[in-house]
């Protein structure tokens, strides 16, 4: 049974290489302009974190305006093999297997050629809506009352993916949605290769936060309508294209290998996450508190500090979730801290120039001194938790 998506678009410019060259040229020109405006010290730090001193494309050095840039990048872009499908899920509640929306964007040779967006009625038994989630994405029970169930949408998703590597920002969450939703409906996991732009971004950039809006801006694009599934999937495409251009590569697997990030794999009964293969990435602690935690989990081995009131759970529950995921919660920001979660905080204010708590200001000070600390909103913290929910539903 085919299900009509909420939105569908299939566009391919008549002259794709020229269009992509012009888009790329404008992007490179903006990044180069920003680069020249930075002070020398920040430029040195950026060079280190962008791996720019030797890896920036030669177009940066030879051209400064879109027109000559377009001519210089036209030929390599025409030979691009940047093929993948970007995906983003939104969920109805704290249980990962409660998809209520999905956005998919197909990319061929670096260009968007097709996209889909479905509202989904979550699997029966996991179909309640939490106010916290509604506040994030704006999807309500009435909006999905007549939407197809997960068991109907999944085959359409897989038909659209059609063997592509699936790319997501925090792929552990989005692939986890598929795993958990399939478990609820007693469906065998589909076979998917996947890549995580969150892990890629941590390897490529030095940012105060690795939330999708921050990473897209690092790639020269402003994300509108964050937590709209289709908009976020498009943003993932922007991230991959931006990172490929900054890294001088036009191959997805080469991009992953260059940043020492493994392409993950899921199939029936088998799961291997998309994680960094580099050793010594930051000052991590031993995850002794939970020997059964997934080493591929985002919080595994990391020291996590909370500031501000949380909306989705109390502080003790948050600490318990960190421990369950293999991390170590602590009270104060120190040189050991890897992640600072900002509770009671408007994500739109997580931008340069905003006012922050004492813990957050200390985190920025430590960042300036070279420490790898990530600032994370509560919503993003919930998405990186290892597995299910805080109040496991009765699936019987």
C-alpha positions in Angstrom: 0.0 0.0 0.0 1.5 3.4 -1.1 1.0 6.2 1.3 0.9 9.8 0.0 3.5 11.9 1.8 2.6 15.2 3.4 5.0 16.9 1.0 6.9 15.5 -2.1 9.2 17.3 -4.4 11.4 16.0 -7.3 13.5 18.7 -8.8 16.6 18.4 -10.9 18.0 21.6 -12.5 18.5 21.5 -16.3 22.2 22.2 -15.8 23.0 20.6 -12.4 26.8 21.0 -12.5 26.6 24.7 -13.3 24.0 25.3 -10.6 26.0 23.4 -8.0 29.2 25.2 -9.0 27.5 28.6 -8.5 26.0 27.5 -5.1 29.4 26.2 -4.1 31.2 29.3 -5.2 28.9 31.5 -3.2 29.4 29.3 -0.2 33.2 29.3 -0.5 33.2 33.1 -1.0 31.2 33.6 2.2 33.4 31.3 4.2 36.6 32.9 2.8 35.2 36.4 3.6 34.5 35.4 7.2 37.9 33.8 7.4 39.6 37.0 6.4 37.6 39.0 8.9 38.7 36.9 11.9 41.5 38.0 14.1 44.8 36.2 13.9 44.4 34.2 17.0 40.9 32.9 16.1 42.2 32.2 12.6 44.9 30.0 14.1 42.3 28.1 16.2 40.0 27.8 13.2 42.8 26.5 11.1 43.4 23.7 13.6 39.8 22.7 14.1 38.8 23.0 10.4 42.0 21.2 9.4 42.2 24.1 7.1 46.0 24.8 6.9 46.5 22.1 4.3 43.1 20.8 3.5 41.2 23.9 2.4 40.5 23.7 -1.4 42.9 25.8 -3.5 40.0 27.9 -4.6 40.2 29.6 -1.3 43.6 30.9 -2.1 43.1 31.8 -5.7 39.6 33.3 -5.9 37.5 35.7 -3.9 34.3 36.1 -5.8 31.6 33.6 -6.9 32.2 33.9 -10.6 35.8 32.7 -10.8 35.1 30.2 -8.1 32.2 28.8 -10.1 34.6 28.1 -13.0 37.2 26.6 -10.8 34.9 24.1 -9.0 32.7 23.2 -11.9 34.8 20.2 -13.2 35.4 18.5 -9.8 31.7 18.9 -8.8 30.6 17.4 -12.1 32.5 14.3 -11.2 31.1 14.1 -7.6 29.8 10.8 -6.2 28.2 12.5 -3.1 25.2 10.2 -3.1 23.1 9.5 0.1 19.7 10.0 1.8 19.3 12.3 4.7 16.7 11.5 7.4 15.3 13.1 10.5 12.6 11.8 12.9 10.5 13.6 15.5 9.0 11.5 18.3 5.7 11.8 20.2 7.1 11.1 23.6 10.3 10.2 25.6 10.2 6.6 24.2 12.4 6.4 21.2 10.1 4.1 19.3 7.3 6.7 19.0 7.9 8.4 15.6 5.3 11.0 14.7 7.1 12.6 11.7 9.9 11.8 9.3 11.7 13.9 6.7 13.8 12.3 3.9 16.0 14.0 1.3 17.8 12.1 -1.5 21.0 13.5 -2.9 22.7 12.6 -6.1 26.1 14.0 -7.1 25.8 16.5 -4.2 22.4 17.8 -5.5 18.9 17.3 -3.9 16.8 15.4 -6.4 13.9 14.2 -4.3 12.4 14.6 -0.8 9.5 13.2 1.3 7.7 14.1 4.5 5.2 12.0 6.4 3.3 12.5 9.6 3.1 9.1 11.4 0.7 7.7 13.9 3.2 6.1 16.4 3.0 2.3 17.0 0.2 1.2 19.2 1.3 1.1 22.8 3.8 4.0 22.2 1.4 6.5 20.8 0.9 8.9 23.7 2.1 12.5 23.3 4.2 14.3 25.9 3.9 18.1 26.3 7.6 18.4 26.3 7.8 16.8 22.8 4.9 18.8 21.5 6.7 21.9 22.6 9.7 21.0 20.6 8.1 20.1 17.2 4.5 21.3 17.5 2.9 18.0 16.4 -0.2 17.1 18.3 -2.3 13.9 18.6 -5.1 15.4 16.4 -2.5 16.0 13.6 -1.6 12.3 13.3 -5.1 10.9 14.1 -5.6 9.9 10.5 -1.9 9.4 9.6 -0.6 5.9 8.7 0.9 3.7 11.3 4.6 3.0 11.5 4.2 -0.5 9.9 2.7 1.2 6.8 5.2 4.0 6.5 8.4 2.0 7.1 8.2 0.2 3.7 7.8 3.6 2.0 10.9 4.9 3.8 13.0 2.0 2.8 11.8 2.2 -0.8 12.9 5.9 -0.9 16.3 5.1 0.7 16.8 2.3 -1.9 20.1 1.1 -0.6 21.7 4.6 0.0 23.8 5.3 3.0 21.5 7.1 5.4 22.8 10.3 7.0 21.4 11.9 10.1 22.5 14.4 12.8 22.8 12.2 15.9 22.2 9.1 13.9 22.0 7.0 17.1 18.7 8.7 17.8 17.2 8.4 14.3 18.3 4.9 13.6 17.2 4.1 17.2 13.7 5.3 16.3 13.6 2.7 13.6 14.9 0.0 15.9 12.6 0.7 18.7 9.5 1.3 16.6 10.1 -2.0 14.8 10.5 -3.7 18.2 7.1 -2.4 19.3 5.4 -3.6 16.1 7.4 -6.9 16.1 9.0 -6.0 12.7 12.5 -7.2 11.7 15.1 -4.4 11.6 15.7 -3.3 8.0 19.3 -3.3 6.6 20.7 0.2 6.6 24.2 1.7 6.4 24.3 5.1 8.2 26.6 8.0 9.0 26.3 10.5 11.8 27.0 14.2 11.1 27.1 14.9 14.9 30.1 12.6 15.2 31.6 14.1 12.0 31.1 17.7 13.3 32.9 16.9 16.6 35.8 15.6 14.6 35.9 18.5 12.1 34.9 21.7 14.1 35.5 23.3 17.4 32.1 24.8 18.3 30.4 25.8 21.6 27.6 23.4 20.7 27.1 20.7 18.2 23.4 21.2 17.8 22.3 21.1 14.2 21.8 24.9 13.9 25.4 25.5 15.1 26.8 22.9 12.7 24.9 24.3 9.7 26.2 27.8 10.4 29.7 26.4 10.6 29.0 25.1 7.1 27.7 28.5 5.9 24.0 27.9 6.1 21.3 29.2 8.5 18.8 26.6 9.6 15.2 27.7 9.6 12.4 25.7 11.3 14.6 23.5 13.5 12.7 20.3 14.6 10.7 20.3 11.4 11.7 16.9 10.1 12.0 17.8 6.5 13.9 21.1 7.3 16.3 19.2 9.5 16.9 16.6 6.8 17.7 19.3 4.3 20.1 20.8 6.9 21.9 17.5 7.2 22.4 17.7 3.4 23.9 21.2 3.8 26.2 19.9 6.5 27.5 17.1 4.4 28.0 19.3 1.3 29.7 22.0 3.4 32.1 19.5 5.1 32.9 17.9 1.8 33.8 21.3 0.3 35.9 22.3 3.3 37.6 18.9 3.2 38.1 19.0 -0.6 36.4 15.7 -1.2 33.3 14.7 -3.2 32.9 11.1 -1.8 30.8 10.3 1.3 32.8 7.4 2.4 36.1 9.3 1.9 34.7 12.1 4.0 33.9 9.7 6.8 37.3 8.1 6.6 39.1 11.4 6.5 37.6 12.3 9.8 38.0 8.8 11.3 34.3 8.2 11.5 32.9 4.7 10.9 29.8 4.2 8.8 27.4 2.3 10.9 25.4 -0.8 10.0 22.0 -2.1 11.1 20.3 -5.3 10.0 18.3 -8.1 11.5 19.8 -8.6 15.0 23.0 -6.7 14.3 23.8 -3.1 15.1 27.1 -1.2 14.9 27.0 2.6 15.5 28.5 5.4 13.4 31.2 6.5 15.8 34.7 8.0 15.8 37.5 5.5 15.4 40.1 7.9 16.7 41.6 7.3 20.1 42.1 9.9 22.8 39.2 12.1 21.7 38.9 14.4 24.7 39.3 13.6 28.4 36.9 10.7 29.0 36.2 8.8 32.1 35.8 5.1 32.6 32.1 4.1 32.5 32.2 1.9 35.5 28.8 2.8 36.8 27.0 0.8 34.0 29.1 -2.1 32.5 26.2 -2.8 30.1 26.1 0.6 28.6 26.7 0.8 24.8 30.3 2.0 24.1 29.0 3.6 20.9 26.5 5.8 22.8 27.1 9.5 22.7 27.3 10.0 26.5 29.5 6.9 27.1 32.6 7.8 29.1 31.8 11.5 29.1 31.5 13.8 32.2 28.1 15.6 32.1 27.1 18.7 34.1 23.6 20.2 34.3 22.7 23.9 34.8 19.1 25.3 35.2 15.8 23.6 35.7 14.9 20.6 33.5 11.4 20.3 32.0 11.3 16.7 30.9 12.6 15.1 34.2 14.1 16.1 37.5 17.8 16.4 38.1 18.1 13.0 39.8 16.4 11.3 36.8 18.8 13.1 34.5 21.8 11.9 36.5 20.4 8.4 36.4 20.0 8.6 32.6 23.7 9.7 32.2 24.9 6.8 34.4 22.7 4.3 32.5 24.2 5.6 29.2 27.7 5.0 30.6 28.5 8.7 31.4 29.5 10.4 34.7 27.3 13.2 36.0 29.0 15.9 38.1 27.8 19.0 40.0 30.2 21.7 38.6 32.0 22.6 35.4 35.6 21.6 35.7 38.5 20.6 33.5 37.0 17.1 33.4 33.7 18.3 31.9 32.8 17.1 28.4 29.1 18.2 28.1 27.1 21.0 29.8 23.3 20.6 29.5 21.4 23.9 29.6 18.1 23.4 31.3 15.2 26.0 31.3 16.8 27.5 28.3 15.5 28.8 24.9 17.5 27.0 22.2 17.3 30.1 20.0 19.4 31.9 22.6 22.3 29.4 22.3 24.1 31.8 20.1 27.1 34.1 20.3 26.3 37.2 22.4 23.7 35.5 24.6 23.6 35.7 28.4 24.6 32.5 30.2 24.8 31.0 33.7 28.0 30.9 35.7 28.5 27.2 34.7 28.0 28.1 31.0 30.4 31.1 31.2 33.0 28.9 32.8 32.5 26.3 30.0 33.2 29.0 27.4 36.3 30.1 29.3 37.6 26.5 29.3 36.8 26.2 25.6 38.8 29.3 24.9 41.7 27.6 26.8 41.4 24.6 24.5 39.2 22.3 26.5 36.7 20.3 24.5 33.3 21.1 26.2 30.0 20.9 24.3 27.0 22.9 25.3 23.7 21.0 24.8 20.1 22.0 25.2 17.7 19.7 27.2 16.0 18.6 24.0 19.2 17.5 22.4 20.2 15.8 25.7 17.0 13.7 25.5 17.8 12.7 21.9 21.3 11.4 22.7 20.2 9.2 25.6 21.1 5.6 25.2 17.9 3.8 24.2 14.3 4.1 25.4 12.5 6.3 27.8 12.3 7.5 31.4 9.0 5.7 32.1 9.0 2.5 30.0 5.5 1.9 28.7 3.7 -1.4 28.9 4.0 -2.9 25.4 1.8 -5.9 26.1 
